Amino acid sequence: MFNGCRIVRRLQFELGAGMPGTDEDWQNPPVMKEILDAVTNEIEAVVTRTGKELWRLTFPDYYEEGKENTPARIIEIVCHGTGRQYRNCFLNRKLQFDRYDEVFPLAAAQESTDTCLSIILSRLRSGPPAEKVWTDRYIEYLRTESESLIRRILDDREFDPVTELEMLDGKDYFTSNIIDMFIGCASSGKRSDAVSCLMDIKHRRFQTGGRSKYIL
């Protein structure tokens, strides 16, 4: 049904009723593995239970190309993109979040900034917490792409920017330079809700005083 379909951008999988707050929240339907293998374009997988989102992950696209190794006349299959590696993060049809995190260095080197932001933000929002080494790696990448990140947060119509900023604050993302840049962008975009949140974070984390130059 989904084999070779490049139109699908998001798939939602509904889990049966279970015990909230347990490892069952991180389960995935067995069919997820087969569907993701069939869809090679970038796709977002969302897992819900009784209509409530539990977690979501981004799986980048990939394609395979046959190249002839002359003069041996051997056809080698070359895979482009990290989508195949991310789709291999299953064990007995169950997604292994630690394996998913371990693929990120390849994604950072090969995938677009937008794809990497999708991978990181989805991973940090929900699901079992990543190990500290990978959380730190994700935060390090976000700091190098701060301008792209704030534009994405302010332009995103699905996620509340204040919630996103508070999530980043909880991950110790902000530095004094980054938060000033974020405030400037939010103020230019006339996002008073984001400016107010960022000013609170700045005051709490960096103990600034005096009257703000930004107009809410």
C-alpha positions in Angstrom: 0.0 0.0 0.0 2.8 2.5 0.9 5.6 1.0 -1.2 7.3 3.8 -3.1 4.7 6.4 -2.0 6.5 9.8 -1.8 3.4 11.9 -1.0 3.0 10.8 2.6 4.7 13.2 5.0 3.3 12.1 8.3 1.9 8.9 9.7 -0.1 8.6 12.9 -0.1 5.3 14.8 -2.7 4.7 17.5 -1.7 2.4 20.4 -4.3 0.5 22.4 -5.2 1.5 25.9 -2.5 0.8 28.4 -1.1 1.8 31.8 -0.1 5.5 31.7 3.3 6.4 32.9 4.9 3.1 32.1 7.3 1.8 29.5 4.2 1.0 27.4 4.2 4.7 26.5 7.3 4.2 24.4 5.9 1.2 22.5 5.3 1.3 18.8 2.9 -0.7 16.6 4.7 -3.6 15.0 3.5 -2.5 11.6 5.5 0.8 11.9 8.7 -0.9 10.9 7.2 -2.3 7.7 5.6 1.0 6.7 8.7 3.0 7.3 10.7 0.6 5.2 8.2 1.1 2.4 8.3 4.9 2.5 11.7 6.2 1.5 11.0 9.9 1.6 11.3 12.0 4.8 8.4 11.2 7.1 7.3 12.0 10.6 5.9 9.1 12.7 3.5 10.2 15.5 2.4 7.7 18.1 -0.7 8.4 20.1 -2.9 6.6 22.7 -6.6 7.5 23.1 -5.9 10.6 20.9 -3.1 11.9 23.1 0.3 12.2 21.5 3.0 10.2 23.2 6.0 10.8 21.0 7.0 11.6 17.4 10.2 11.1 15.4 11.5 12.2 12.1 12.9 9.6 9.7 14.9 11.3 6.9 14.7 10.3 3.2 17.2 8.1 1.4 17.7 6.5 -2.0 19.8 3.7 -3.3 21.9 3.9 -6.5 23.7 1.1 -8.3 27.2 1.9 -9.4 29.4 -0.3 -11.6 32.8 -1.1 -10.2 34.9 -1.4 -13.4 36.8 -3.3 -14.6 35.5 -5.9 -12.1 32.0 -5.5 -13.5 30.6 -5.6 -10.0 27.5 -3.5 -9.2 27.7 -1.8 -5.9 24.6 -0.4 -4.2 25.3 3.1 -2.7 22.9 4.5 -0.2 22.4 8.3 -0.1 21.0 10.0 3.0 20.6 8.6 6.5 17.1 7.4 6.2 18.1 3.8 6.0 20.2 4.0 9.2 17.3 5.6 11.1 14.9 2.9 9.8 17.3 0.2 11.1 16.9 1.4 14.7 14.4 -1.4 15.4 15.0 -4.7 17.3 12.3 -7.3 17.0 10.1 -4.6 15.5 10.5 -2.4 18.5 12.1 1.0 18.1 15.3 1.5 20.1 15.6 5.1 21.0 19.2 4.8 22.0 20.1 3.5 18.5 18.1 6.4 17.0 20.2 8.9 18.9 23.4 7.2 17.8 22.7 7.9 14.2 22.7 11.7 14.6 26.4 12.4 13.9 25.8 11.0 10.4 22.6 13.2 10.0 24.5 16.3 11.1 27.1 15.7 8.4 24.7 14.7 5.6 21.2 16.1 6.2 19.9 19.6 5.8 19.6 21.9 8.7 15.8 21.7 8.6 15.8 17.9 8.8 18.3 18.0 11.7 16.1 20.5 13.5 13.1 18.2 13.1 15.1 15.2 14.4 16.3 17.1 17.4 13.1 19.0 18.4 11.0 15.8 18.1 13.5 13.9 20.2 13.7 16.5 22.9 10.0 17.1 23.2 8.8 13.7 24.2 9.7 10.0 24.4 12.2 8.4 26.8 14.9 10.9 27.7 18.0 10.7 25.6 21.3 9.9 27.4 23.1 13.0 28.6 25.8 12.6 25.9 23.2 12.7 23.2 21.2 15.5 24.8 24.4 17.5 24.9 25.2 16.7 21.3 21.7 17.9 20.3 22.0 21.1 22.2 25.4 21.8 20.8 24.0 21.5 17.3 21.1 23.7 18.1 23.5 26.4 19.3 25.3 26.4 16.0 22.0 26.9 14.2 20.3 29.3 16.5 19.0 31.7 13.8 17.4 28.9 11.9 16.0 27.5 15.2 14.3 30.7 16.3 12.8 31.3 12.8 11.4 27.8 12.9 9.9 28.2 16.4 8.2 31.5 15.5 6.9 30.3 12.1 5.7 26.9 13.4 1.9 26.8 13.4 1.6 23.4 15.2 3.7 24.0 18.4 3.3 26.9 20.8 6.5 29.0 20.8 6.4 29.6 24.5 6.2 25.9 25.1 9.1 25.3 22.8 11.2 28.0 24.5 10.5 26.6 27.9 11.5 23.2 26.7 14.8 24.5 25.4 15.3 26.4 28.7 14.8 23.1 30.6 17.6 21.6 28.5 20.0 24.4 29.4 20.2 25.6 25.8 20.4 29.3 26.2 23.5 31.4 26.5 23.4 35.2 27.0 24.2 35.9 23.3 21.6 33.4 22.0 18.8 34.7 24.2 19.5 38.3 23.2 19.4 37.2 19.5 16.1 35.3 20.2 14.6 38.4 21.9 15.5 40.5 19.0 14.0 38.2 16.4 10.8 37.7 18.5 10.5 41.5 18.9 11.0 42.1 15.2 8.3 39.5 14.5 6.0 41.2 17.0 5.6 38.0 19.0 4.9 39.5 22.4 4.3 36.1 23.9 7.7 34.8 22.9 9.4 38.1 24.0 7.8 37.9 27.4 8.9 34.3 27.9 12.4 35.0 26.8 12.7 38.1 29.0 11.7 36.0 32.0 14.3 33.4 31.1 17.0 36.0 30.7 16.2 37.6 34.0 16.1 34.3 35.8 19.2 32.8 34.2 21.4 35.8 33.7 20.2 38.2 36.5 19.8 41.2 34.2 18.2 44.4 35.5 16.9 47.6 34.2 14.3 48.5 31.7 14.0 46.4 28.6 14.7 48.0 25.2 12.2 45.6 23.6 8.6 46.6 23.1 6.0 44.0 23.9 
